[in-house]
Amino acid sequence: MEADKILEKVPEMCKESVNKASDDEFVKDSTPVKGYDFNKGVNYDEMFKMYKQTGIQATSLGEGIDIINNMIKWRLSDEEIAEDEDDEYLDPEVRKNTRCTIFLGYTSNMISCGMREVIRYLCQHKMVDCIVTTTGGIEEDFIKCFSDFYIGDFNLPGAKLRDLGINRIGNMLAPNQCYIDFQNFFIPLIKELHEEQKEQGTTFTPSMLINRMGKAINNEESVYYWCWKNDIPVFCPSITDGAVGDNLFFYNYNHPGFVIDIVQDIVKINKIAMEAKHTGMLICGGGLIKHHICNANMMRDGADFSVYINTAQEFDCSDSGAKPDEAISWGKIRPEAKSVKIYAETSIVLPLIVSQTFAKYHDEARKVKDTE
């Protein structure tokens, strides 16, 4: 070859190192890297189909979309009948209507920002079966039924905002009046529940409390109104860590005795996982919400589908940063499961994911009729 003649004086060691032969067998079945060609016009469906071929986190996002669609479309009738199958699941009609149990987890900032409306859509049409969130993810949904949050700036000075009675959540602003409005809603409800507890012996759990809050708000803008209406249990093991806890403290300061039992909720969420024929996890963020969902799925030897979305790295050994493979080692995700971690900030990617999954396949994804 002409190039060989031109380079004949280059030492062989250099040429052999730079021009090492490729093992084409290793990549022969791999997908070529290729992005969407906008010369074909703006076609979002086709663009998202190309994400898996794009590389970097676009590939992970494309894989996540596929996994969630597998959650949506899975039916027990897709599987062979197990030798020890319960009698009720031998009926072909029952198998056809037995679906994947989807666990949704998100941190409080998802309700602080515009992801609240995305999450509400999923709950309004009962596209998920179980939710785990933190306390801010509860109270801020109710607060937004009374008051708006506003776009601010990450660099607004805290001391000045404190003087103004404005709380900052990243680049969003929550006037303190929001929390006074929430108090005016929540304190009378605590009193009502406390009276019921004393008179009827009702043992309230965090999920029961959230359910009653959703019923009391009676507002279709609320995520938890729809959770109450569609019987979607919402778990919050950290129920006292926020304005909910502040007001429970204020109430009990003068009216001691109202008790919330968290043990019943751990039994409830674990049983949801244990009794499911197939489970999927969509976890937006890390920390408590991620671990609580994964731990429930450990009780059934792991989830069958899993999508993590967060920006945390694994090198500090945090649960937030842990990849799906670490969860496999604990029995929280099954070794044969379809799983991916998308390294991204959720407010950017969740609307894209929902547009290509739950919204795109609305009729298959919903577990309640729109007229109900």
Buried (B, 14 or more C-beta within 10 A) or exposed (E): EEEEEEEEEEEEEEEEEEEEEEEEEEEEEEEEEEEBEEEEEEEEEEBBBBBBBBEEBBBBBBBBBBBBBBBBBBBBBEBEEEEEBEEEBEEEEBBEEBBBBBBBBBBBBBBBBBBBEBBBBBBBBBBBBBBBBBBBBBBBBBBBBBBEBEEBEEEEEEEEBEEEEBBBBEEBBBBBEBBEBBBEBBBEBBEEBBEEBEEEEEEBBBBBBBBBBBBBBEBEEBBBBBBBBBEBBBBBBBBBBBBBBBBBEBBBEEEEEBEBEBEBBBEBBBEBBEEBBBBBBBBBBBBBBBBBBBBBBBBBEBBBBBBBBBEBEBEEEEBBBBBBEBBBEEBBBBEEBBBBBBBBBBBEBBBBBBBBBBBBBBEBBBBBEEEE
